[in-house]
Amino acid sequence: MLYLSLRQLEYVVAVARAGSLTVAAQQVNVSQPALSVAITHVEAHLGQKLFLRRKGVPVTLTGFGRLFLADAEALLLRAARLEDPKALGLRRLERITLGIFEDLAPAYLAPLLRRLRDEFPDVEIRSKVATFEALADAVLAGQVDLALTYDLGLDASFQRELIVRVQPQAWLALDDPLAGRDEIRLSDLADRPLILSDQGLSIQHMLGLFRVLGATPVIAHRAASIEVLRSLAANGEGIGISYANPAGALSFDGKPVVRVQIADKHAEEPIVLVHCGDQPAPLPEIRAAILAATGGR
């Protein structure tokens, strides 16, 4: 509970600056007796004198009063900024939290952090890597200012800016009959055991792509990460499907793994930069830098 009001702090600052109760009372538009009572109340609560008040002599601060004045002025300044929309906008430029979907983070996060910190050295750049659901919740809760993710499970609460559209990749063992193709279609995989991400939205999306074809594929494994998915595929445990496309032709355990692009047009998925639709578009300079760095359009 706060025992001293902002108004009382304003009275203390006014008296300190004016050096006179009478002058300070005029400046804050209150009677001199009321101002004197307010100062006495503050001093009584603090248990120490803020001012030396003697007839015929300007009011002066005590040593304790000087310390208190500095803190009071700082608090009043912060309170004024809370009431000023323009000041709040400037405050937001001091720090930004960038969220990124966990499968996109290995490719995008480090380069984005490097670029943003180079271009905006006075801005504190934070990051949050999360699942679809956790990232969406963080944006709506104001914990993340901007998020880079796939356009899955996002309703009208989110404003989107397109970064790029990507096709899914099929991950296969080196000796798989489909490994030599330049591209394949989902119909080629409909009767093959699949390895999909273990995230609910991702699985629903993938199964939805097959439903368009009237197919219901078998899910052999639900992988916790793209590297687990690639390792399972490289070891012949099924065909992995993912939109993540990490470099390299070896799985994490050193086995050869082949990627073949899935060509179905309806499988194309946008990567988007999103923010909460109930709030003004945040930090246009930083949004523009992210779009430029990722090739957004």
BAFI-616920 format. One record per atom (N, C-alpha, C): residue in three letters; x, y, z. Coordinates in steps of 0.05 Angstrom, whole numbers, plus 32768, in hexadecimal, padded with zeros to 4 digits. Layout:
% residues N
ALAXYZ
...
% end
This chain:
% residues 297
MET80117FE88000
MET800080008000
MET801280198000
LEU800A802D7FF0
LEU801880467FEF
LEU800C805A8002
TYR801D80648014
TYR801380778028
TYR80188094801F
LEU80298099800C
LEU802E80B38001
LEU802380B57FE5
SER801480C97FDF
SER800880CC7FC4
SER801B80DB7FB2
LEU801780D87F98
LEU802780E87F85
LEU802381067F89
ARG800B810D7F91
ARG8006812A7F96
ARG801781347FAD
GLN801A81247FC2
GLN802B812D7FD8
GLN8048812F7FCF
LEU8051811C7FBE
LEU806C811E7FB4
LEU807081377FA3
GLU805B813E7F93
GLU805D81567F83
GLU8060816F7F96
TYR8052816E7FAC
TYR805481857FBF
TYR807181877FCA
VAL807D81707FD1
VAL809881717FDB
VAL80AB817C7FC6
VAL80A981737FAD
VAL80BA817D7F98
VAL80B6819B7F93
ALA809D81A37F94
ALA809781C07F8F
ALA80A381D17FA4
VAL80A281C97FBD
VAL80AD81D97FD3
VAL80CC81DA7FD0
ALA80D881C27FCA
ALA80F581C17FC7
ALA80FE81D47FB0
ARG80F081D57F9B
ARG80F881E57F84
ARG80F382037F89
ALA80DD82097F97
ALA80D682257F9B
ALA80E582317FB3
GLY80EC82217FC6
GLY80F8822B7FDF
GLY80E5823B7FF0
SER80CB82387FEB
SER80B782477FF9
SER809D82387FF8
LEU80908236800F
LEU80758229800F
LEU8061823A8001
THR806382558004
THR805082667FF7
THR805282657FD8
VAL806A82677FCE
VAL806D82657FB1
VAL806582497FA7
ALA806E82357FB5
ALA806782197FAC
ALA804982157FAC
ALA803B82207FC0
ALA801E821D7FC1
ALA8011822A7FA9
GLN801A82407FA0
GLN8010824D7F88
GLN8014823C7F6F
GLN802C82307F6E
GLN803382217F57
GLN802382077F54
VAL801C81FB7F6A
VAL800D81E27F69
VAL7FEF81E67F6E
ASN7FE882007F71
ASN7FCB82087F73
ASN7FBE81FC7F8B
VAL7FCB82007FA3
VAL7FBF81F77FBC
VAL7FC5820C7FD1
SER7FB6820D7FE6
SER7FBB82217FFA
SER7FD5821B8009
GLN7FE182308013
GLN7FFA822C8022
GLN7FF6821B803B
PRO7FE1821F804B
PRO7FDD820E8062
PRO7FDA81F0805A
ALA7FCB81EB8044
ALA7FC781CF803C
ALA7FE181C38033
LEU7FF281D38026
LEU800C81C9801D
LEU801E81C38035
SER801D81D48049
SER802D81D08061
SER802481B78070
VAL800A81B28071
VAL8000819A807E
VAL80098181806F
ALA800881828054
ALA8011816C8044
ALA802E81658048
ILE803F817A804A
ILE805C8175804E
ILE80608169806A
THR80528173807E
THR805481688099
THR804C814B809A
HIS80378144808A
HIS802D81298089
HIS80438116807E
VAL804F811F8068
VAL8064810F805C
VAL807B810B806F
GLU80848121807C
GLU809A811F808F
GLU8093810C80A7
ALA807A810D80B0
ALA807280FC80C6
ALA807280DF80BE
HIS806980DA80A5
HIS806A80BE809C
HIS808680B48099
LEU809880C4808F
LEU80B480BC808B
LEU80C480BC80A5
GLY80BA80CB80B8
GLY80C880CC80D2
GLY80E180DD80D1
GLN80E480EE80BD
GLN80FB810080BB
GLN80F2811A80AD
LYS8101812F80B3
LYS80FB814980A7
LYS8106814A808A
LEU80F581558079
LEU80FE815A805D
LEU81098176805A
PHE80FD81898069
PHE810381A58066
PHE810A81B28081
LEU811B81C6807F
LEU811F81D88096
LEU810E81F18090
ARG80FA81F680A1
ARG80E8820C809D
ARG80EA822080B4
ARG80F5823780AD
ARG80F8824D80C1
ARG80ED826780B6
LYS80E1827780C6
LYS80D6829080BD
LYS80EC82A280B2
GLY80E682AF809B
GLY80F882C2808F
GLY810F82B58080
VAL8110829A8080
VAL8126828C8072
VAL811A8279805E
PRO812582778046
PRO811B82658032
PRO811A8248803C
VAL810682398034
VAL8104821D803C
VAL811B820E802F
THR812A81FE803E
THR814081EF8033
THR813D81D18039
LEU814981C18028
LEU814881A4802C
LEU815B819B8041
THR815381878051
THR8166817A8062
THR817781668051
GLY818B815A805D
GLY819A8145804F
GLY8188812E8046
PHE817781258058
PHE816481108051
PHE8151811A803B
GLY81498134803D
GLY8137813F802A
GLY8142813F800E
ARG815C8144800B
ARG816981437FF0
ARG816781277FE4
LEU816C81137FF4
LEU816A80F87FEA
LEU814E80F17FE2
PHE813B80F97FF4
PHE811F80F47FEE
PHE811681027FD5
LEU811F811B7FD1
LEU8117812B7FBA
LEU811F811D7FA0
ALA813881127F9F
ALA814181057F87
ALA812F80ED7F7F
ASP812880DD7F93
ASP811680C67F8E
ASP80FA80CF7F86
ALA80F080E47F94
ALA80D580EE7F8E
ALA80D480F97F71
GLU80E881077F68
GLU80E881127F4D
GLU80E980FC7F39
ALA80F980E77F3E
ALA80FB80D07F2C
ALA80E080C27F2A
LEU80D380BE7F40
LEU80B980B17F41
LEU80A480C17F32
LEU80A380DB7F36
LEU809080EC7F28
LEU809580EC7F0A
LEU80AE80EB7F02
LEU80B480EA7EE6
LEU80AA80D07ED9
ARG80AE80BA7EE7
ARG80A480A07EDD
ARG808680A07EDC
ALA807980AC7EF0
ALA805C80AD7EF0
ALA805180BE7ED9
ALA805F80D47ED3
ALA805780E57EBC
ALA805A80D57EA2
ARG806E80C57EA0
ARG807180B57E87
ARG805B80A17E84
LEU805180967E9A
LEU803B80837E99
LEU8022808F7E8D
GLU801F80A97E92
GLU800680B77E88
GLU800A80C27E6C
ASP802280C17E61
ASP802780CD7E47
ASP802A80B87E32
PRO801780B57E1F
PRO801980A17E0A
PRO803380A37DFA
LYS803C80BB7DF4
LYS805580BF7DE5
LYS806D80B47DF5
ALA806D80BA7E0E
ALA808380B07E1F
ALA808380927E21
LEU806B80867E22
LEU806980697E23
LEU8074805D7E09
GLY806F806A7DF3
GLY807A80617DD9
GLY809880617DDA
LEU80A480767DE5
LEU80C180777DE7
LEU80CB80617DF9
ARG80BC805B7E0F
ARG80C580477E22
ARG80C6802B7E14
ARG80B280277E02
ARG80B1800D7DF4
ARG80C980097DE2
LEU80D480207DD8
LEU80EC801E7DC7
LEU810580167DD7
GLU810480167DF1
GLU811B800E7E01
GLU811F7FF07E03
ARG81097FE17DFD
ARG810B7FC47E01
ARG80F67FB67DEF
ILE80FE7FA07DE3
ILE80EB7F917DD3
ILE80F17F737DD8
THR80DB7F637DD9
THR80DE7F467DDB
THR80D57F3A7DC1
LEU80E77F2C7DB4
LEU80E17F1E7D9B
LEU80DC7F017DA1
GLY80C47EF87D99
GLY80BE7EDB7D9C
GLY80C27ECD7D82
ILE80C97EB37D84
ILE80CE7EA47D6B
ILE80C67E877D70
PHE80B87E7C7D5D
PHE80B07E5F7D5F
PHE80C97E4E7D60
GLU80C97E397D70
GLU80E17E2A7D76
GLU80EE7E1D7D5E
ASP80DE7E157D4A
ASP80EA7E097D32
ASP80F87E1D7D20
LEU80EF7E367D22
LEU80FA7E4C7D12
LEU81137E587D20
ALA81157E557D3A
ALA812A7E627D49
ALA81467E5C7D3F
PRO814D7E437D39
PRO81697E3D7D31
PRO81717E4D7D18
ALA815E7E527D06
ALA81657E5F7CED
ALA81637E7E7CEF
TYR81517E887D00
TYR814B7EA47D00
TYR81557EB47D18
LEU81557EA77D2F
LEU81587EB77D48
LEU81737EC57D4A
ALA81897EB67D47
ALA81A37EC37D4B
ALA81A87ED97D36
PRO81A37ED57D1C
PRO81A77EEB7D09
PRO81967F037D0F
LEU817D7EFF7D18
LEU816C7F157D1E
LEU81767F257D37
LEU817E7F167D4C
LEU81897F247D63
LEU81A27F347D5C
ARG81B37F297D4C
ARG81CB7F377D43
ARG81C47F517D34
ARG81B27F4F7D21
ARG81AB7F667D11
ARG819D7F7C7D22
LEU818A7F737D33
LEU817B7F877D43
LEU818E7F957D56
ARG81A07F877D62
ARG81B27F937D76
ARG81C67FA57D68
ASP81CD7F9F7D4F
ASP81DF7FB17D40
ASP81D17FCA7D38
GLU81B87FC87D2F
GLU81A97FDF7D26
GLU819C7FF07D3C
PHE81977FE37D53
PHE81897FF17D69
PHE81997FEC7D83
PRO81B17FF87D85
PRO81C27FF27D9C
PRO81B67FFD7DB7
ASP81A380107DB5
ASP8198801B7DCD
ASP817E800C7DD6
VAL81767FF87DC7
VAL815E7FE87DCD
VAL81677FCD7DD9
GLU815B7FC67DEF
GLU81607FAC7DFB
GLU814F7F977DEC
ILE815D7F857DDF
ILE814F7F707DCF
ILE814E7F567DDF
ARG81367F4D7DE5
ARG81337F337DF3
ARG81267F207DE0
SER81287F067DE6
SER811C7EF27DD5
SER810E7EDC7DE5
LYS80FB7ED07DD8
LYS80EC7EBA7DE4
LYS80E77EA57DCF
VAL80F17E8D7DD3
VAL80EC7E777DC0
VAL80D77E657DCD
ALA80C27E5E7DBD
ALA80AC7E507DC9
ALA809D7E407DB4
THR808A7E307DBE
THR80787E217DAC
THR80637E347DA1
PHE80527E2A7D8E
PHE803D7E3A7D82
PHE802C7E477D98
GLU80217E357DA9
GLU800D7E3E7DBC
GLU80197E527DD1
ALA80317E4B7DDB
ALA803E7E5C7DEE
ALA80457E777DE3
LEU804D7E777DC9
LEU80557E907DBC
LEU803C7EA27DB8
ALA80267E967DAF
ALA800E7EA57DAB
ALA80047EB17DC5
ASP80047EA17DDA
ASP7FFC7EAB7DF5
ASP800D7EC27DFE
ALA80277EC07DF9
ALA803A7ED57E02
ALA80357EEF7DF3
VAL802E7EED7DD9
VAL80287F067DCA
VAL800F7F137DD5
LEU7FFA7F037DD9
LEU7FE17F0E7DE3
LEU7FE47F197DFF
ALA7FF67F0E7E0F
ALA7FFA7F177E2B
ALA800D7F2F7E2C
GLY80187F387E15
GLY802A7F4E7E15
GLY80467F487E1E
GLN804C7F2E7E20
GLN80677F257E28
GLN807A7F257E11
VAL806F7F237DF9
VAL807F7F237DE0
VAL80747F3A7DCE
ASP80867F4B7DC4
ASP807D7F617DB3
ASP80787F597D96
LEU808A7F497D8C
LEU80897F3F7D71
LEU80907F217D71
ALA80837F127D60
ALA80897EF57D5F
ALA808C7EEC7D42
LEU80A07EDB7D3E
LEU80A47ECF7D23
LEU809B7EB27D25
THR80887EAA7D15
THR807C7E907D18
THR806E7E887CFE
TYR80657E6F7CFD
TYR80537E677CE7
TYR80377E717CEC
ASP80287E747CD7
ASP800D7E7F7CDA
ASP7FFA7E687CE1
LEU7FFF7E5B7CF8
LEU7FEE7E457D01
LEU7FE17E4D7D1B
GLY7FC77E497D1E
GLY7FB97E4D7D37
GLY7FB67E6A7D3F
LEU7FBB7E7D7D2C
LEU7FB97E997D32
LEU7F9E7EA47D28
ASP7F8F7EB07D3A
ASP7F757EBA7D32
ASP7F777ED87D2D
ALA7F5F7EE67D2D
ALA7F5E7F027D26
ALA7F6A7F147D3C
SER7F737F087D53
SER7F7F7F177D68
SER7F9C7F207D60
PHE7FA67F157D4A
PHE7FC27F1A7D42
PHE7FC37F297D28
GLN7FD57F3C7D27
GLN7FDC7F497D0D
GLN7FF47F3B7D02
ARG7FF37F367CE8
ARG80097F277CDB
ARG80167F377CC5
GLU80307F327CC2
GLU803F7F3C7CAB
GLU804E7F257C9F
LEU804B7F207C85
LEU80577F097C78
LEU80757F0C7C77
ILE80837EF67C7E
ILE80A07EF57C7B
ILE80A77EE57C62
VAL809D7ECC7C60
VAL80A37EBC7C49
VAL808F7EA47C49
ARG808B7E987C33
ARG807B7E807C31
ARG808E7E697C2B
VAL808A7E537C3A
VAL809C7E3C7C38
VAL808D7E237C32
GLN809A7E107C24
GLN80907DF67C1F
GLN809B7DE27C34
PRO808C7DCE7C3B
PRO80977DBA7C4E
PRO80AC7DA87C40
GLN80BD7D9D7C51
GLN80D27D8B7C47
GLN80CC7D6F7C51
ALA80D27D5B7C41
ALA80D17D3F7C49
ALA80EE7D377C4F
TRP80F17D297C66
TRP810C7D1F7C6E
TRP810B7D017C6D
LEU811F7CF67C5E
LEU81207CDA7C58
LEU813B7CCE7C5D
ALA813B7CB47C62
ALA81547CA57C64
ALA81617CA47C48
LEU817B7CA17C47
LEU818A7CA27C2D
LEU81807C8C7C1A
ASP81787C757C24
ASP81707C5F7C13
ASP81527C5E7C0D
ASP81437C737C15
ASP81277C737C10
ASP81227C777BF2
PRO810E7C697BE7
PRO81097C6A7BCA
PRO81027C877BC0
LEU80F87C987BD2
LEU80F17CB37BCA
LEU81087CC77BCD
ALA811F7CBD7BD7
ALA81357CCF7BDE
ALA81427CDC7BC6
GLY813F7CD07BAF
GLY814C7CDA7B97
GLY813C7CEE7B87
ARG81247CF47B90
ARG81137D077B81
ARG811A7D247B87
ASP81137D357B74
ASP81177D527B78
ASP81017D5D7B89
GLU80E97D527B87
GLU80D37D5A7B98
GLU80BF7D447B99
ILE80AE7D447BAE
ILE809A7D307BB0
ILE80807D3E7BB8
ARG806A7D2E7BB8
ARG80507D397BC0
ARG80467D297BD8
LEU80337D367BE6
LEU80287D297BFE
LEU801B7D0E7BF7
SER80107D0C7BDF
SER80047CF37BD7
SER80187CDC7BD7
ASP80327CE37BD2
ASP80477CCE7BD2
ASP804C7CC47BEE
LEU80447CD37C02
LEU804A7CCC7C1E
LEU80327CC27C2D
ALA801B7CC17C20
ALA80027CBB7C2E
ALA80027CA07C3B
ASP80107C8C7C2F
ASP80107C717C3B
ASP802B7C6A7C48
ARG803A7C7F7C4F
ARG80547C7B7C5C
ARG80537C847C79
PRO80617C767C8B
PRO80617C7F7CA7
PRO806F7C9B7CA9
LEU80637CAD7CB7
LEU806D7CC87CB8
LEU80787CCF7CD3
ILE808B7CE27CD3
ILE80967CEE7CEC
ILE808F7D0B7CEC
LEU807F7D147CFF
LEU80767D2F7D00
LEU807E7D3C7D1A
SER807C7D567D1B
SER80817D647D34
SER806D7D5C7D49
ASP80757D5C7D63
ASP80627D547D77
ASP80507D6B7D80
GLN80527D827D74
GLN80407D997D7B
GLN80257D957D6E
GLY80107D997D7F
GLY7FF57D937D76
GLY7FED7DA27D5D
LEU7FF27DBD7D5C
LEU7FEB7DCD7D45
LEU7FF97DC37D2C
SER80127DBB7D2E
SER80217DB27D17
SER80167D987D0C
ILE80107D857D1E
ILE80047D6C7D15
ILE7FE97D707D08
GLN7FD87D817D14
GLN7FBE7D867D08
GLN7FC17D927CEC
HIS7FD47DA47CEA
HIS7FD97DB17CD0
HIS7FE17D9C7CBB
MET7FF57D8B7CC2
MET7FFE7D777CB0
MET7FE87D637CA8
LEU7FD97D5A7CBB
LEU7FC37D477CB5
LEU7FAE7D557CA3
GLY7FAA7D6F7CA8
GLY7F987D7E7C97
GLY7FA07D7F7C7A
LEU7FBA7D807C76
LEU7FC57D807C5A
LEU7FBE7D667C4C
PHE7FC17D507C5B
PHE7FBA7D367C4F
PHE7F9C7D327C4C
ARG7F8C7D3E7C5E
ARG7F6F7D3B7C5B
ARG7F657D487C41
VAL7F727D5D7C39
VAL7F6B7D6A7C1F
VAL7F6D7D557C09
LEU7F7F7D427C0B
LEU7F837D2D7BF7
LEU7F727D157BFD
GLY7F627D157C12
GLY7F527CFE7C1A
GLY7F627CE87C26
ALA7F7A7CEE7C32
ALA7F8B7CDA7C3D
ALA7F8D7CDE7C5B
THR7F927CC77C69
THR7F977CC87C86
THR7FB17CB87C8C
PRO7FC77CC67C8D
PRO7FE17CB87C90
PRO7FE57CAD7CAC
VAL7FF97C9C7CAE
VAL80007C907CC8
VAL80177CA17CD4
ILE80157CA97CED
ILE802A7CB77CFA
ILE803B7CA37D0A
ALA80537C9F7D01
ALA80657C8B7D0E
ALA80727C977D27
HIS80797CB17D26
HIS80877CBE7D3C
HIS807E7CDB7D3E
ARG807D7CE57D56
ARG80797D027D5B
ARG80937D0D7D67
ALA80A27D1C7D58
ALA80BD7D257D60
ALA80BC7D3F7D6F
ALA80CC7D407D84
ALA80CD7D587D95
ALA80DC7D6F7D89
SER80EC7D6A7D74
SER80FC7D7F7D67
SER81027D777D4A
ILE810B7D8A7D3A
ILE81127D847D1F
ILE812A7D717D1D
GLU813C7D737D30
GLU81537D607D30
GLU814B7D447D37
VAL81387D417D49
VAL812E7D267D4F
VAL81207D1B7D37
LEU81107D2C7D29
LEU81027D247D11
LEU81157D1B7CFC
ARG812B7D2A7CF7
ARG813E7D237CE3
ARG814D7D0A7CE9
SER81537D067D03
SER81617CEE7D0B
SER81507CD57D07
LEU81377CD77D0F
LEU81257CC07D0B
LEU81227CBA7CED
ALA81207CCE7CDC
ALA811E7CCA7CBF
ALA81377CBD7CB4
ALA814E7CC87CBD
ALA81687CBD7CB3
ALA816B7CA07CBA
ASN81607C977CD0
ASN81627C7B7CD9
ASN814B7C6A7CCF
GLY813B7C737CBC
GLY81277C637CB0
GLY810E7C5F7CC0
GLU81097C707CD3
GLU80F17C6E7CE4
GLU80D87C7A7CD8
GLY80DA7C837CC0
GLY80C37C907CB2
GLY80CD7CA87CA2
ILE80BA7CB67C97
ILE80C17CCF7C88
ILE80B87CE77C98
GLY80CB7CF87C9D
GLY80C67D107CAD
GLY80BB7D267C9B
ILE80A97D367CA5
ILE809F7D4D7C97
ILE80A17D657CA9
SER80AD7D7A7C9F
SER80AF7D927CAF
SER80B37DAA7C9D
TYR80AB7DC27CA7
TYR80B07DDB7C99
TYR80CC7DE57C9F
ALA80D77DDD7CB6
ALA80F27DE57CBC
ALA81057DD77CA9
ASN811A7DE67CA0
ASN812B7DDC7C8B
ASN81497DE17C92
PRO81537DD47CA7
PRO816E7DDA7CB0
PRO81837DD07C9B
ALA819A7DDE7C9A
ALA81AF7DD67C87
ALA81BC7DBC7C90
GLY81C97DAF7C7D
GLY81D87D977C84
GLY81CA7D7E7C7A
ALA81DA7D6A7C73
ALA81D07D507C68
ALA81D47D397C7C
LEU81DB7D407C95
LEU81DE7D2C7CA9
LEU81CB7D317CC0
SER81C07D1C7CCC
SER81AF7D207CE3
SER81C17D257CFB
PHE81B57D2A7D12
PHE81C57D317D2A
PHE81D77D1A7D32
ASP81CE7D017D2C
ASP81DF7CEA7D33
ASP81F17CE17D1D
GLY81F47CF27D09
GLY82087CED7CF4
GLY81FF7CDC7CDC
LYS81E57CD67CDB
LYS81DB7CC67CC4
LYS81D47CD87CAD
PRO81D87CCE7C94
PRO81CF7CDE7C7D
PRO81B17CE17C7D
VAL81A77CF97C77
VAL818B7CFD7C75
VAL81867D0F7C5D
VAL81717D077C4E
VAL816B7D157C35
VAL81527D267C38
ARG81537D3E7C2D
ARG813B7D4F7C2D
ARG81317D517C11
VAL81177D507C0E
VAL810A7D547BF4
VAL80F27D667BF9
GLN80F07D7B7BE9
GLN80DA7D8E7BED
GLN80BF7D817BE5
ILE80AB7D877BF5
ILE808F7D7F7BEF
ILE80837D957BDE
ALA80797D8E7BC7
ALA80727DA27BB3
ALA80557DAB7BB4
ASP80447D9E7BC3
ASP80287DA57BC3
ASP80247DC37BCA
LYS80167DD17BB9
LYS80127DEE7BBD
LYS80027DF37BD7
HIS7FEF7DE27BDD
HIS7FDE7DE77BF5
HIS7FEE7DE27C0F
ALA80067DD77C0C
ALA80167DD27C25
ALA80287DEB7C2B
GLU80287DFE7C1A
GLU80387E167C1F
GLU802E7E247C39
GLU80417E2D7C4A
GLU803A7E397C63
GLU80497E537C67
PRO803B7E697C6F
PRO80497E827C73
PRO80577E847C8F
ILE806E7E907C8F
ILE807B7E997CA8
ILE80747EB67CAB
VAL806A7EBE7CC2
VAL80607ED97CC6
VAL806D7EE67CDF
LEU806D7F007CDE
LEU80747F107CF6
LEU805A7F1A7D01
VAL80557F147D1B
VAL803B7F1B7D26
VAL803E7F2C7D3F
HIS80297F3B7D44
HIS80267F4A7D5D
HIS80097F4A7D65
CYS80047F527D7E
CYS7FE87F517D88
CYS7FD77F667D79
GLY7FC17F5E7D6E
GLY7FB07F707D5F
GLY7FA27F857D6F
ASP7FA07F817D89
ASP7F937F957D9A
ASP7FA57FAD7DA0
GLN7FBE7FAA7D99
GLN7FD27FBF7D9F
GLN7FDC7FCC7D86
PRO7FE57FE57D87
PRO7FF17FF27D6F
PRO80097FE17D66
ALA800E7FE27D4C
ALA80257FD37D41
ALA803E7FDD7D4F
PRO804C7FCA7D5C
PRO80637FD37D6C
PRO807C7FD97D5D
LEU808A7FED7D65
LEU80A57FF37D5D
LEU80A97FF07D3F
PRO809F80027D2F
PRO80A17FFF7D11
PRO80BE7FFD7D07
GLU80D1800A7D14
GLU80EC80087D0B
GLU80F77FEC7D0E
ILE80F17FDF7D24
ILE80FA7FC47D29
ILE80EB7FB07D18
ARG80D27FB47D14
ARG80C37FA27D02
ARG80CE7FA47CE6
ALA80D47FBC7CDD
ALA80E07FBF7CC2
ALA80FB7FB07CC0
ALA810B7FB27CD5
ALA81257FA57CD5
ALA81227F867CD4
ILE810E7F7C7CE3
ILE81097F5F7CE2
ILE81007F567CC7
LEU80EE7F657CBB
LEU80E47F5E7CA1
LEU80FA7F5F7C8C
ALA810C7F737C8E
ALA81227F757C7B
ALA81367F5E7C7F
ALA813A7F567C98
ALA814E7F417C9E
ALA81447F267C95
THR812A7F227C95
THR811F7F077C8E
THR81137F067C72
GLY81157F1C7C63
GLY810A7F1C7C49
GLY80EC7F1F7C48
GLY80E07F2A7C5E
GLY80C37F2D7C5F
GLY80B97F407C4A
ARG80A07F3D7C43
ARG80937F4E7C2F
ARG80767F537C36
% end
